[in-house]
Amino acid sequence: MRALTALSLIVFLASCGTNTNGDLEKKKSELAKYHSQLNDLKTKIANLEKEIAALDTNATKSDIGILVETKLIQPEKFEHFFEVSGTVTTDENVTLSAEAAGQIKSILVKEGQKVSAGQVLVKLNTATIESSIEEVKTALDLATTVYERQKRLWEQKIGSEIQYLQAKNNKESLEQKLKTLQTQLALSIVKAPGDGIVDEIFRKEGEMVMPGTPLIQFVNLNNMKMLADVSEMYVKSVKQGDKAIVNFPALGIENLEANINRTSNVINIKNRTFKVEVGLPNKDQILKPNAIGMLKIKDFEADSAFVVPTMILGKDSKGDYLYTTVEKEGKKVARKTYVKTGKTSGGQTMIIEGLNPNDKVITAGYNEVSDGAIIRTK
């Protein structure tokens, strides 16, 4: 019985081995068939690509090269700017007040009103002073008449000298008193210091005010300026008269050209900066005091420099590089060129070493090429 069981097991294993070997051979046969089909397809694809390349200008880049754009390197002007924030201000943003005590009789302007230099804005009650002025004028007329008569008599050697001197003194005393009253009258009237705008009125008619009490906020928007704090590292680069560019993103004002009017001679010990003042044209009066803007100041200029777009520069363990074009075996190829860079401004970088005049630098398609890749240009 045991012999029969062992024999059955041997027959079973043998049949399994035969089936496994059959499956393996079958699979090998199928794989060989697919490889043959794949080779046929590759041949057909290659032939079609060649035919397409000969007929179609948009053939694959593997046959006609990667499409790129280039820039011919020639010396050109390069300017470098640094940027800081600044605040708009004006010397004619002032608070006007009366120089005398009294009651506000009349306010002759409204908020937002444009006024001209010397225009009366506010009057205090000056009835007492005006009455005194009239009295003094009347007395002065009499004193002048007496003085002139006394003078004629004295010139004719008639009368005493003391009478002449008394008449002269009385006249001059009244003249001085009249000037004093007229000055007091002027101090009770608030006038515009120049052409500008009444921005705010702080008091109402009928209120009592003292000397120095704020009455009106006056501003002139024609002569504006920007103040900015610049790092002391630029103290040798920034000078009076230098060109600057101002941007106000919130106001939609861009690339407003201006000049530096003044640079401070003192370094702020707290933040190691110095003050820069830039004059701002404000023809349309869009700029307002305390507006924030960005100030670009030129601190470097080269009349003859090699300049490339900053975005085409790459960097690896050897340093900065870009791709230039060269001829090799009758074809244009990309060459990885290592360079030494200088200052960067406005998306442009100055190249100090690594390029020569008439070199062609790849500026579009640079991220698709590699060293030695075949290229074509527009």
C-alpha positions in Angstrom: 0.0 0.0 0.0 2.8 2.3 0.9 4.6 1.6 -2.4 1.5 2.5 -4.3 1.2 5.8 -2.6 4.8 6.8 -3.2 4.5 5.9 -6.9 1.4 8.1 -7.2 3.3 11.0 -5.7 6.2 10.7 -8.1 3.9 10.6 -11.1 2.1 13.8 -9.8 5.4 15.7 -9.4 6.6 14.8 -12.8 3.4 16.0 -14.4 3.7 19.4 -12.5 7.3 19.8 -13.7 6.2 19.2 -17.3 3.4 21.8 -17.0 5.8 24.5 -15.5 8.3 24.0 -18.3 5.6 24.3 -20.9 4.4 27.6 -19.5 7.9 29.1 -19.3 8.6 28.3 -23.0 5.3 29.7 -24.0 6.0 33.0 -22.2 9.5 33.2 -23.7 8.0 32.8 -27.1 5.4 35.6 -26.5 8.2 37.9 -25.3 10.3 37.3 -28.3 7.3 38.1 -30.5 6.7 41.4 -28.7 10.3 42.4 -29.0 10.1 41.8 -32.7 7.0 43.9 -33.0 8.7 46.7 -30.9 11.7 46.8 -33.2 9.4 47.0 -36.2 7.6 49.9 -34.5 10.8 51.7 -33.7 11.9 51.4 -37.2 8.6 52.8 -38.5 8.7 55.6 -36.0 12.2 56.6 -37.0 11.4 56.6 -40.7 8.3 58.7 -40.1 10.2 61.2 -38.0 12.7 61.7 -40.8 10.0 62.1 -43.4 8.2 64.7 -41.1 11.5 66.6 -40.5 12.0 66.9 -44.2 8.5 68.2 -44.8 7.4 70.0 -41.6 9.2 73.1 -40.2 7.8 72.1 -36.8 9.7 68.8 -36.7 10.8 67.3 -33.4 13.7 69.1 -31.7 15.7 65.9 -31.5 16.3 66.2 -35.2 16.5 70.0 -35.9 17.5 71.3 -32.4 15.9 73.1 -29.5 14.3 76.4 -30.5 16.0 79.3 -28.6 16.3 83.1 -28.7 19.7 84.9 -28.2 21.1 88.2 -27.4 24.2 89.6 -29.1 26.6 90.8 -26.4 27.8 94.4 -26.9 28.9 97.0 -24.4 26.0 99.1 -23.1 25.1 101.5 -20.3 24.2 100.0 -16.9 22.7 101.8 -13.9 22.2 100.3 -10.5 19.5 101.6 -8.1 18.8 100.8 -4.5 15.3 101.2 -3.0 14.1 102.7 0.2 10.7 103.9 1.5 10.0 107.6 2.1 7.3 109.9 3.3 5.8 112.9 1.5 5.9 116.2 3.3 5.9 119.9 2.5 7.3 123.0 4.2 3.9 124.7 3.8 1.9 122.4 5.9 1.3 124.7 8.8 -1.1 125.5 11.6 -2.2 129.2 11.5 -3.1 131.0 14.7 -3.9 134.6 15.8 -1.2 136.6 17.4 -3.5 138.5 19.6 -6.3 137.6 22.1 -9.9 138.3 21.2 -13.2 137.0 20.0 -13.5 135.5 16.5 -15.6 137.9 14.5 -15.7 136.1 11.2 -14.2 133.1 9.4 -14.0 134.1 5.7 -13.1 130.7 4.2 -14.3 127.1 4.1 -12.5 123.8 4.5 -11.0 122.7 1.2 -11.1 126.2 -0.3 -8.1 127.3 -2.4 -6.7 130.7 -1.3 -4.0 133.1 -2.5 -1.1 134.7 -0.7 -2.2 137.5 1.6 -5.9 136.6 1.5 -7.7 137.3 4.8 -8.9 134.0 6.4 -10.0 135.0 9.9 -10.8 138.2 11.7 -11.0 138.8 15.4 -13.2 141.5 17.0 -11.1 144.7 16.5 -13.7 147.3 17.2 -11.8 148.7 20.2 -8.5 148.9 18.3 -10.1 150.5 15.3 -11.8 153.1 17.5 -8.4 153.9 19.1 -6.8 154.2 15.6 -9.4 156.8 14.5 -8.8 158.8 17.7 -5.1 158.8 17.2 -5.4 159.7 13.5 -7.5 162.8 14.5 -5.0 163.8 17.2 -2.2 163.2 14.8 -3.7 165.5 12.2 -3.9 168.3 14.7 -0.4 167.6 16.0 1.0 167.7 12.5 -0.6 171.0 11.8 0.7 172.5 15.0 4.2 171.1 14.3 4.3 172.5 10.7 3.3 176.0 11.9 5.7 175.9 14.8 8.4 174.8 12.5 7.8 177.8 10.1 7.8 180.2 13.0 11.1 178.7 14.4 12.7 179.0 10.9 11.8 182.7 11.0 13.2 183.0 14.5 9.8 183.6 16.0 8.8 181.8 19.2 10.9 179.7 21.5 12.8 176.6 20.6 11.0 174.6 23.4 7.6 175.2 21.7 9.0 173.8 18.4 10.5 170.7 20.1 7.3 170.1 22.0 5.2 170.2 18.8 7.7 167.9 17.1 7.7 165.4 20.0 3.9 165.4 20.2 3.6 164.6 16.5 6.2 161.9 16.5 4.7 160.3 19.6 1.3 160.1 18.0 2.8 158.6 14.8 4.5 155.9 16.9 1.2 155.2 18.7 -0.6 154.9 15.4 2.0 152.3 14.2 1.6 150.3 17.4 -2.2 150.2 17.0 -2.0 149.3 13.4 0.4 146.4 14.3 -2.1 145.2 16.9 -4.8 145.4 14.3 -2.7 143.3 11.9 -2.1 140.7 14.7 -5.9 140.2 14.9 -6.2 139.3 11.3 -5.1 135.8 10.0 -3.9 135.8 6.4 -2.7 133.1 4.0 1.1 132.8 4.0 1.0 131.8 0.4 -1.1 130.1 -2.3 -2.6 126.9 -0.9 -5.6 125.2 0.6 -7.6 125.6 3.8 -7.4 121.9 4.9 -9.1 122.2 8.3 -10.7 124.9 10.5 -10.4 124.3 14.3 -12.6 127.1 15.7 -16.0 128.7 15.3 -17.2 132.3 15.0 -17.8 133.8 18.4 -15.2 131.8 20.3 -12.6 133.5 22.4 -9.0 132.7 21.5 -5.6 133.5 22.9 -2.3 134.2 21.1 -1.1 130.9 19.6 -4.5 129.2 19.6 -4.7 126.9 16.5 -7.3 128.3 14.0 -6.6 126.9 10.5 -4.6 124.0 9.0 -3.0 125.5 5.8 -1.2 123.4 3.2 0.4 124.1 -0.2 0.5 121.0 -2.4 2.5 122.6 -5.2 5.9 122.2 -3.6 6.2 118.7 -2.2 9.1 116.7 -1.2 10.0 113.2 0.1 12.1 112.4 3.1 13.8 109.0 3.3 16.3 107.4 5.7 19.2 105.8 3.8 21.7 103.4 5.2 25.1 104.9 5.9 26.7 102.3 3.5 25.5 104.6 0.7 26.9 107.8 2.2 29.6 108.1 -0.5 27.3 107.1 -3.3 24.4 109.6 -2.8 25.0 113.2 -3.5 22.9 116.4 -4.0 21.7 116.6 -7.6 21.7 112.9 -8.2 18.8 111.4 -10.1 16.1 109.5 -8.3 12.9 107.6 -9.3 9.8 107.7 -7.1 6.9 105.2 -7.1 3.6 105.4 -5.3 1.8 102.1 -5.9 -1.3 103.1 -3.9 -1.7 106.2 -6.0 -0.9 104.5 -9.4 2.1 106.8 -9.8 5.2 105.0 -11.3 8.6 106.1 -12.4 8.3 109.7 -11.4 11.7 111.3 -12.1 13.1 113.6 -9.4 16.3 115.0 -8.1 18.0 114.8 -4.7 17.7 118.3 -3.2 19.7 117.7 0.0 21.5 115.0 2.0 21.9 115.2 5.7 25.4 115.7 7.1 24.6 113.7 10.3 24.3 109.9 10.8 21.4 108.9 13.0 23.1 107.0 15.9 19.9 104.9 16.5 19.5 103.3 13.0 22.8 104.2 11.3 21.0 106.2 8.5 21.2 109.7 7.0 18.3 111.8 5.7 17.7 112.3 2.0 15.4 115.0 0.6 13.9 114.7 -2.9 11.9 117.3 -4.6 8.5 116.2 -6.1 6.6 117.8 -8.9 2.9 117.8 -8.0 1.1 119.5 -10.9 -2.2 117.7 -10.5 -1.9 117.8 -6.6 -2.4 114.1 -6.3 0.4 113.7 -3.8 -0.6 114.4 -0.2 1.5 115.0 2.9 2.4 111.8 4.8 1.8 109.6 1.8 4.3 106.6 1.6 6.3 105.9 -1.5 9.3 104.0 -2.7 12.4 105.9 -3.7 15.0 104.4 -6.1 18.4 106.1 -6.0 21.2 105.5 -8.5 24.4 104.6 -6.7 26.4 103.1 -9.6 26.7 103.7 -13.4 28.9 102.1 -16.1 28.9 103.5 -19.6 30.3 100.3 -21.2 29.2 97.0 -19.6 28.1 93.5 -20.6 24.5 93.1 -19.4 22.2 90.0 -19.4 18.8 89.2 -18.0 19.1 88.0 -14.4 16.7 85.2 -15.0 19.0 83.3 -17.4 21.7 82.8 -14.9 22.1 79.5 -13.2 24.4 78.4 -10.3 26.1 75.1 -9.5 29.1 74.0 -7.4 31.5 75.7 -9.8 29.7 79.1 -9.8 27.3 81.2 -11.9 26.8 80.2 -15.5 24.7 80.8 -18.6 24.4 79.3 -22.0 26.0 80.8 -25.2 25.8 79.5 -28.7 28.8 78.1 -30.7 29.3 76.3 -34.1 30.3 72.7 -33.9 30.5 70.4 -37.0 28.3 72.8 -38.9 25.6 72.8 -36.2 24.7 75.3 -33.6 25.1 74.0 -30.1 24.6 75.3 -26.6 27.7 75.8 -24.4 27.7 76.1 -20.7 29.7 79.3 -19.9 30.8 80.2 -16.4 30.8 83.9 -15.6 31.6 86.3 -12.8 28.6 88.6 -12.0 28.5 92.2 -10.8 25.6 94.3 -9.6 21.9 93.5 -10.4 19.2 96.1 -11.0 15.8 96.1 -12.7 16.1 92.4 -13.7 19.4 93.0 -15.4 22.8 91.8 -14.2 26.2 93.1 -15.2 28.8 90.4 -16.2 32.3 91.2 -15.1 34.1 88.1 -16.6 33.3 85.3 -18.9 31.8 87.0 -21.9 33.3 88.7 -24.9 31.9 91.2 -27.5 29.7 89.5 -30.1 29.0 86.4 -28.0 25.5 85.2 -28.3 23.7 84.4 -25.0 20.6 82.2 -24.9 17.8 84.3 -23.4 14.8 82.1 -24.2 14.8 78.3 -24.1 17.8 78.4 -21.7 15.9 76.1 -19.3 15.5 73.4 -22.0 19.1 73.2 -23.2 22.2 71.5 -21.8 25.8 71.7 -22.5 26.4 70.5 -26.1 22.7 70.4 -27.1 21.8 71.1 -30.7 19.8 74.4 -31.0 18.2 76.5 -33.6 17.4 80.2 -33.4 14.5 82.3 -34.5 
